Amino acid sequence: MASTRLRPQLPAALRPPPTRPGGPAPPGPTERAKEAGISAADWVDERTSIAGGIRWMLFRKVPKGTNWFYTLGSATLFAFLSQAVTGVFLAMYYDPSPTRAYESARNITNEVFLGEFVRGMHKWGATVMIVLLFLHAARTFLFGAYKYPRELTWVIGAVLLILTFVMGLTGYLLPFDQRSYWATIVAANITGTGPLAGPYLADFLRGGAEFGATTLSRFYAIHMLLIPGIMAALIGAHLYLVARLGTTAPPWLKAEPEPELREERV
């Protein structure tokens, strides 16, 4: 006689409730997961009132004629987030010391799982972000979106562009090979020739009067902590102003007066 194996019983918490004769069927796993997600969202919203802010950011009027040119800002934001995520993974294996920096960069590329892919995303993502920033700024300028009342939005965007350049400069030294070493020395010397604040800014970047062992750790701290924190705060302010003031219509579209105003003019 063949032996039969007993199936293990589910814990009581995971067993579905018994159905009553003629009653509705109990909710399935999908329905229970959906209800749990809604309950969790309601719990968070009751304590933070975050739903109103999300609706204010997402559900707003957009001008007539909005097209794909208006997605350049969102694409730049996505590039920044990609740089932040890949930078965190690279920082897990990078050693910011003059004697170990190059070897740690080589180890990321050749030994770490998907290290070459993540490093390539971070390297080329920096170029893509700068290109997208220029395109976004050009679209803003050509569409006249820097005029009243959006001057502060334009100023914050210009500061973000400068900070992106500083991010690229500080990140260029981190592999610490011959090319990045001498290119950074040239960049620091050029910075030192600036009027008034130039020499002080160059000393701040180098961590002293000369390019030394502390320069690499100084660039690493600026690249990983200082600039990303400032950029995150300015991006938040930039998005707030965009949501509050709205966007401008393309210059080839002209505003049409309301019908009642037309009748009064006639």
RODOFI-46210 format. One line per 4 residues: number of its first residue (from 1); their letters; for each residue x, y negated, z negated of N, C-alpha, C. Coordinates in steps of 0.2 Angstrom, whole numbers, plus 5000, padded with zeros to 4 digits. Each point is the difference from the previous one (the first is absolute). Last residue first. Layout:
BEGIN
NUM	a	X/Y/Z/X/Y/Z/X/Y/Z | ...
! end
This chain:
BEGIN
266	vree	4918/4524/5144/4996/4999/5006/4995/4994/4999 | 5013/5008/4982/5004/4996/5005/4996/4999/5006 | 4990/5013/4984/5000/4993/4997/5005/4996/5005 | 4997/5023/5005/4994/4996/5001/5000/4993/4997
262	rlep	5019/5015/4996/4999/4998/5007/4994/4996/5002 | 5003/5008/4978/5004/4995/5001/5000/4998/5008 | 4989/5019/4993/4996/4994/4997/5004/4994/5001 | 5009/5021/5006/4995/4998/5005/4997/4994/4997
258	epea	5025/5004/4994/4994/5003/4998/4995/4997/5005 | 5025/4999/5009/4996/4997/4994/4993/5004/5000 | 5025/5010/5008/4993/4998/5002/4996/4997/4995 | 5028/5004/5005/4994/5001/4995/4994/4997/5004
254	klwp	5020/5011/5014/4998/4993/4996/4994/5001/4996 | 5022/5015/5011/4993/5000/4998/4999/4994/4996 | 5022/5006/5007/4996/4999/5006/4992/5000/4999 | 5018/5003/4983/4999/4993/5002/4996/4999/5006
250	patt	4995/5019/4981/5005/4999/5005/4999/4993/5003 | 4993/5003/4975/4998/5003/5007/5005/4998/5005 | 5005/5002/4973/4998/4996/5005/4998/5003/5006 | 4998/5009/4974/5005/5000/5005/4997/4995/5006
246	glra	4997/5001/4971/4998/5003/5006/5005/4999/5006 | 4999/4994/4975/4999/4994/5005/4998/5003/5007 | 5003/5015/4981/4996/4994/4998/4999/4995/5005 | 5013/5020/5004/4993/5002/4999/4996/4994/4998
242	vlyl	5023/4996/5003/4997/5002/5007/4992/5002/4999 | 5014/4995/4981/4998/4994/5004/4997/5002/5006 | 5007/5018/4987/4995/4996/4996/4998/4994/5004 | 5018/5012/5008/4994/5004/5001/4994/4996/4997
238	hagi	5022/4992/4995/4998/4999/5007/4993/5003/5002 | 5009/5003/4978/4998/4994/5001/4998/4998/5007 | 5010/5021/4996/4993/5000/4997/4997/4993/5000 | 5022/5003/5008/4995/5003/5005/4993/5000/4997
234	laam	5018/4992/4987/4998/4995/5005/4995/5003/5005 | 5009/5014/4983/4996/4994/4997/4997/4996/5005 | 5015/5017/5007/4994/5003/4998/4995/4994/4997 | 5022/4994/5005/4996/5001/5006/4993/5003/4998
230	igpi	5016/4998/4983/4998/4993/5002/4995/5001/5006 | 5010/5020/4992/4995/4997/4995/4998/4993/5002 | 5017/5011/5013/4993/5003/5001/4995/4997/4995 | 5023/4991/4999/4996/4998/5006/4993/5004/5000
226	llmh	5014/5006/4981/4998/4993/5001/4996/4998/5006 | 5008/5023/4997/4996/4998/4994/4997/4992/5001 | 5015/5014/5016/4995/5005/4997/4995/4996/4995 | 5018/4988/5011/4996/5004/5005/4994/5004/4998
222	iayf	5016/4988/4985/4996/4995/5004/4995/5004/5005 | 5015/5013/4988/4995/4998/4995/4996/4995/5004 | 5018/5008/5012/4995/5005/4999/4995/4998/4995 | 5018/4986/5004/4996/5000/5006/4994/5006/4999
218	rslt	5016/4997/4983/4996/4994/5001/4995/5001/5006 | 5016/5017/4997/4995/5000/4995/4995/4994/5000 | 5019/4999/5014/4996/5006/5002/4994/5001/4995 | 5017/4985/4995/4996/4997/5005/4995/5005/5002
214	tagf	5018/5003/4984/4993/4998/4997/4995/4998/5006 | 5024/5005/5003/4996/5006/4999/4993/4999/4998 | 5011/4981/5014/5003/5004/4996/4995/5006/4999 | 5006/4975/5013/4996/5006/5002/5003/5006/4996
210	eagg	5002/4974/4991/5003/5005/5005/4995/5006/5001 | 4995/4983/4984/5004/4996/5005/5002/5004/5006 | 4979/5009/4986/5006/4997/4998/5003/4996/5006 | 4981/5014/5002/5001/5001/4993/5007/4997/4998
206	rlfd	4988/4998/5022/5006/5005/4999/5001/5002/4993 | 4982/4986/5006/5000/5006/5003/5006/5004/4999 | 4999/4979/4990/4995/5004/4997/5000/5007/5004 | 5014/4983/5008/5003/5003/4994/4995/5005/4997
202	alyp	4993/4988/5019/5005/5005/5002/5003/5003/4993 | 4985/4982/4997/4997/5006/5002/5004/5006/5003 | 5010/4979/4993/4997/5003/4994/4996/5007/5002 | 5009/4986/5017/5006/5003/4996/4997/5004/4994
198	galp	4984/4987/5014/5003/5006/5003/5005/5003/4996 | 4986/4980/4995/4999/5006/4997/5004/5006/5003 | 5006/4978/5009/4997/4999/4993/5000/5007/4997 | 5002/5002/5026/5000/4994/4996/4997/5001/4993
194	gtgt	5011/5021/5014/4994/4995/5000/5001/4994/4996 | 5016/5019/5004/5001/4994/5003/4994/4995/5000 | 5000/5023/4991/5004/4995/4996/5001/4993/5003 | 4990/5019/5011/4995/4997/4995/5004/4994/4996
190	inaa	5012/5013/5016/4996/4995/5003/4995/4997/4995 | 5014/5017/4992/5004/4994/5001/4996/4995/5004 | 4989/5020/4995/5001/4997/4994/5004/4993/5001 | 4997/5015/5019/4994/4997/4998/5001/4996/4993
186	vita	5018/5013/5007/4999/4994/5005/4994/4996/4998 | 5004/5020/4988/5005/4995/4998/4999/4994/5005 | 4987/5018/5005/4998/4997/4994/5005/4995/4997 | 5006/5014/5018/4994/4995/5002/4998/4996/4994
182	wysr	5016/5017/4997/5003/4993/5003/4995/4996/5002 | 4993/5020/4990/5004/4997/4996/5003/4993/5003 | 4987/5016/5013/4996/4996/4995/5004/4996/4995 | 5011/5014/5016/4996/4995/5003/4996/4996/4995
178	qdfp	5013/5018/4992/5004/4994/5002/4996/4995/5003 | 4987/5014/4983/5005/5002/5005/5004/4994/5002 | 4980/5003/4984/5007/4998/4998/5005/5003/5005 | 4974/5000/4997/5004/5005/5002/5007/5000/4999
174	llyg	4986/4981/4994/4999/5006/4996/5004/5006/5002 | 4997/4977/5010/5006/5002/4997/5000/5006/4997 | 4981/4990/5011/5005/5002/5005/5006/5002/4996 | 4981/4991/4988/5000/5007/5002/5005/5003/5004
170	tlgm	4998/4977/4995/5002/5003/4994/5000/5008/5001 | 4992/4986/5017/5007/4998/4999/5003/5004/4994 | 4977/5001/5006/5004/5003/5005/5007/5000/4999 | 4985/4988/4986/5000/5007/4999/5004/5004/5005
166	vftl	4998/4977/5003/5004/5001/4994/5000/5008/4998 | 4985/4993/5017/5007/4999/5002/5005/5002/4995 | 4978/4998/4994/5001/5006/5004/5007/5000/5003 | 4993/4981/4988/5001/5006/4996/5001/5006/5003
162	illv	4993/4982/5013/5007/4999/4997/5002/5005/4996 | 4978/5000/5008/5005/5002/5005/5007/4999/4998 | 4983/4994/4985/5000/5007/5001/5005/5002/5005 | 4995/4978/4997/5004/5002/4995/5001/5007/5000
158	agiv	4985/4991/5015/5007/4998/5002/5005/5002/4994 | 4977/5003/4996/5002/5005/5006/5007/4998/5002 | 4990/4986/4984/5001/5006/4997/5003/5005/5005 | 4993/4980/5008/5006/4999/4997/5002/5006/4996
154	wtle	4979/4999/5012/5006/5000/5004/5006/5000/4997 | 4981/4998/4987/5000/5007/5003/5006/5001/5005 | 4994/4979/4991/5004/5004/4995/5000/5007/5003 | 4988/4985/5013/5007/4998/5000/5004/5004/4995
150	rpyk	4976/4999/5008/5004/5006/4999/5007/4999/5000 | 4978/4987/5005/5002/5000/4993/5005/5006/4998 | 5005/4986/5019/4995/5000/4994/4995/5004/5001 | 5020/5008/5014/4997/4994/4999/4996/5000/4994
146	yagf	5011/5018/5011/5004/4997/4995/4997/4994/4998 | 4993/5014/5018/4997/5003/4993/5004/4997/4995 | 5000/4999/5026/4999/4994/4995/4998/5002/4993 | 5007/5014/5020/4993/4999/4998/4998/4994/4996
142	lftr	5023/5005/5005/4996/4999/5007/4993/4999/4999 | 5013/5006/4981/5002/4993/5002/4996/4999/5007 | 4998/5021/4990/4997/4995/4995/5001/4993/5003 | 5010/5018/5012/4992/5000/5000/4997/4995/4996
138	aahl	5023/5004/4997/4999/4997/5007/4992/4999/5001 | 5008/5011/4981/5001/4993/4999/4998/4997/5007 | 4999/5023/5000/4995/4997/4996/5001/4993/4999 | 5017/5011/5011/4994/5000/5004/4994/4997/4996
134	fllv	5020/5003/4989/5001/4995/5005/4993/4999/5004 | 5001/5018/4984/5000/4993/4997/5000/4994/5005 | 5004/5022/5007/4993/4999/4999/4999/4993/4997 | 5022/5008/5003/4997/4998/5007/4992/4999/4999
130	imvt	5012/5006/4981/5003/4994/5002/4996/4998/5007 | 4996/5022/4991/4997/4995/4996/5002/4993/5002 | 5011/5018/5011/4992/4999/5002/4997/4995/4996 | 5022/5006/4994/5000/4996/5006/4993/4999/5003
126	agwk	5003/5013/4981/5002/4993/4998/5000/4996/5007 | 4996/5023/5001/4994/4996/4997/5002/4993/4999 | 5016/5016/5006/4997/4997/5006/4993/4996/4998 | 5013/5010/4983/5005/4996/5004/4996/4997/5005
122	hmgr	4989/5015/4986/5001/4994/4997/5005/4995/5004 | 4994/5022/5009/4994/4995/4999/5002/4994/4997 | 5017/5016/5001/4998/4997/5006/4994/4995/5000 | 5006/5012/4981/5004/4995/5001/4999/4997/5007
118	vfeg	4987/5018/4995/4998/4995/4996/5005/4994/5000 | 5005/5020/5012/4994/4997/5003/4998/4994/4996 | 5019/5012/4993/5001/4997/5006/4994/4996/5003 | 4998/5014/4981/5003/4994/4999/5002/4996/5006
114	lfve	4988/5022/4996/4997/4995/5003/5004/4993/4999 | 5009/5017/4984/4995/5002/5004/4996/4994/5003 | 5026/4999/4994/4994/5000/4997/4994/5001/5005 | 5024/4999/5007/4998/5006/4995/4993/5000/4997
110	ntin	5010/4983/5017/5002/5007/5002/4998/5006/4995 | 4995/4976/4997/4999/5001/5007/5001/5007/5002 | 5004/4992/4977/4993/4999/5002/4999/5002/5007 | 5022/5000/4993/4997/5006/4997/4992/4999/5002
106	rase	5014/4982/5006/5001/5006/5004/4997/5006/4997 | 4999/4981/4987/4996/4999/5006/5001/5006/5005 | 5012/5000/4980/4993/5002/4999/4996/4998/5006 | 5023/4996/5002/4999/5007/4999/4993/5002/4999
102	yart	5006/4977/5000/5001/5003/5007/4998/5007/4999 | 5001/4989/4980/4995/4998/5004/5000/5003/5007 | 5016/5002/4981/4995/5005/5001/4995/4998/5005 | 5018/4986/4991/5003/5006/5002/4995/5006/5002
98	pspd	4993/4977/4993/5005/5000/5006/5003/5006/5002 | 4976/5000/4989/5006/4999/4997/5005/5000/5006 | 4974/5005/4997/5003/4993/5002/5007/4999/4997 | 4985/5022/5008/5004/4998/4995/5003/4993/5001
94	yyma	4977/5016/5008/5005/4995/5002/5004/4999/4994 | 4980/5014/5002/5006/5003/5001/5006/4996/5001 | 4978/4992/4995/5000/5006/4996/5007/5004/5001 | 4992/4981/5013/5004/4998/4994/5001/5006/4995
90	lfvg	4988/5002/5021/5007/5000/5001/5004/4998/4993 | 4976/5001/5000/5003/5007/5001/5008/5000/5001 | 4988/4979/4998/5000/5004/4994/5003/5007/5001 | 4997/4987/5019/5005/4997/4996/5001/5004/4993
86	tvaq	4982/5004/5015/5006/5003/5002/5006/4998/4996 | 4980/4989/4996/4999/5008/4998/5007/5003/5002 | 4998/4977/5006/5000/5001/4992/5000/5008/4999 | 4998/4993/5022/5006/4999/4998/5001/5001/4992
82	slfa	4979/5002/5010/5004/5005/5002/5007/4999/4998 | 4985/4983/4996/4999/5005/4996/5004/5007/5002 | 5002/4981/5013/5002/4998/4994/4999/5006/4995 | 4990/5001/5021/5007/5001/5001/5004/4999/4993
78	flta	4977/4995/5002/5001/5008/5000/5008/5001/5000 | 4993/4978/5002/4999/5002/4993/5001/5008/5000 | 5000/4990/5021/5006/4998/4996/5000/5002/4993 | 4981/5004/5014/5006/5004/5002/5006/4998/4996
74	sglt	4981/4987/4997/4999/5006/4996/5006/5005/5002 | 5000/4979/5011/5001/4999/4993/5000/5007/4996 | 4994/4999/5023/5008/5000/4999/5001/4999/4993 | 4978/5000/5011/5002/5006/4996/5008/5000/4998
70	yfwn	4987/4984/5014/4999/4999/4993/5002/5006/4996 | 5000/5000/5024/5005/4996/4997/5000/4999/4993 | 4983/5012/5013/5006/5004/4997/5006/4995/4998 | 4976/4988/5000/5003/5005/5004/5006/5004/4997
66	tgkp	4977/4980/4997/5006/5004/4997/5002/5006/5004 | 4981/4984/5005/5006/5001/5004/5006/5003/4996 | 4982/4987/4985/4999/5003/5007/5006/5000/5004 | 5003/5001/4973/4998/4995/5006/4998/5004/5006
62	vkrf	4996/5010/4975/5006/4999/5004/4997/4996/5006 | 4992/5006/4973/4998/4998/5007/5007/4999/5004 | 4997/5018/4979/5000/4992/5001/4999/4999/5008 | 5005/5021/4982/4994/4998/5004/5000/4992/5000
58	lmwr	5019/5010/4989/4999/5004/5006/4994/4998/5004 | 5007/4990/4979/5006/5000/5005/4998/5003/5007 | 4984/4999/4982/5002/4993/5002/5006/5000/5005 | 4993/5020/4990/4995/4998/5005/5001/4993/5002
54	igga	5014/5009/4984/5001/5003/5006/4995/4998/5005 | 4998/4991/4978/5006/4997/5004/5001/5004/5006 | 4983/5007/4987/4998/4994/5002/5006/4997/5004 | 5003/5020/4989/4996/5001/5006/4998/4994/5003
50	istr	5011/5003/4979/5005/4999/5005/4996/5001/5007 | 4996/4999/4974/4996/4996/5005/5004/4999/5007 | 5005/5013/4978/5005/4995/5003/4996/4995/5005 | 4990/5018/4986/5005/4997/4996/5004/4995/5003
46	edvw	4983/5012/5012/4997/4998/4994/5004/4996/4995 | 5008/5012/5019/4997/4994/5002/4997/4996/4994 | 5009/5022/4998/5006/4995/5001/4997/4993/5001 | 4985/5018/4999/5003/4999/4993/5005/4995/5001
42	daas	4990/5007/5019/4995/4996/4996/5003/4998/4993 | 5012/5015/5015/5000/4993/5002/4995/4996/4996 | 5000/5022/4994/5007/4997/4999/5000/4993/5002 | 4981/5013/5006/5000/4998/4993/5007/4997/4998
38	igae	4998/5008/5022/4996/4994/4999/4999/4998/4993 | 5012/5019/5005/5003/4995/5003/4996/4993/4999 | 4990/5021/4994/5006/4998/4995/5004/4994/5003 | 4983/5008/5014/4997/4997/4994/5005/4998/4995
34	kare	5007/5012/5019/4998/4994/5002/4997/4996/4994 | 5006/5023/4997/5006/4995/5000/4998/4993/5002 | 4983/5016/4999/5002/4999/4994/5007/4995/5000 | 4990/5008/5020/4996/4995/4997/5003/4998/4993
30	tpgp	5011/5017/5012/5001/4993/5003/4996/4995/4997 | 4998/5023/4992/5006/4996/4998/5001/4993/5003 | 4975/5008/4998/5006/5003/5002/5006/4997/4998 | 4974/4999/4989/5005/4997/5004/5006/5004/5001
26	papg	4977/5013/4995/5005/4996/4997/5005/4996/5004 | 4974/5006/5007/5006/5003/5000/5005/4996/4996 | 4974/4998/4995/5005/4998/5005/5006/5004/4999 | 4978/5013/4992/5003/4993/4999/5005/4998/5005
22	gprt	4987/5022/4998/4997/4994/5003/5003/4994/4999 | 5007/5016/4983/4996/5003/5005/4996/4994/5003 | 5023/4994/4989/4994/5002/4998/4996/5003/5006 | 5027/5001/4995/4995/4996/5004/4993/5003/4997
18	pppr	5025/4997/4987/4995/5005/5003/4995/4996/5003 | 5025/4989/5000/4994/5002/4995/4995/5004/5003 | 5026/5002/5006/4994/4996/5002/4995/5001/4995 | 5026/5003/4993/4994/5004/5003/4995/4995/5001
14	laap	5021/4994/4990/5000/5000/5007/4994/5004/5003 | 5004/4999/4976/5000/4993/5003/4999/4999/5007 | 5003/5021/4989/4993/4998/4999/5000/4993/5003 | 5019/5016/5010/4998/4997/4994/4993/4997/5000
10	lqpr	5004/5021/5016/5002/4992/5000/4999/4998/4993 | 5006/5026/5006/4995/4995/4999/5002/4993/4999 | 5011/5022/5014/5001/4996/4994/4994/4995/5000 | 4998/5025/5011/5002/4993/5002/5000/4995/4994
6	lrts	5004/5028/5002/4996/4995/4998/5002/4993/5002 | 5004/5024/5012/5004/4995/4997/4994/4995/4998 | 4999/5027/5005/4998/4994/5002/5003/4995/4995 | 5005/5027/5009/5000/4995/4995/4998/4993/5002
2	am	4994/5025/5011/5004/4994/5000/4999/4996/4995 | 4998/5027/5000/4996/4994/5000/5004/4994/5000
! end
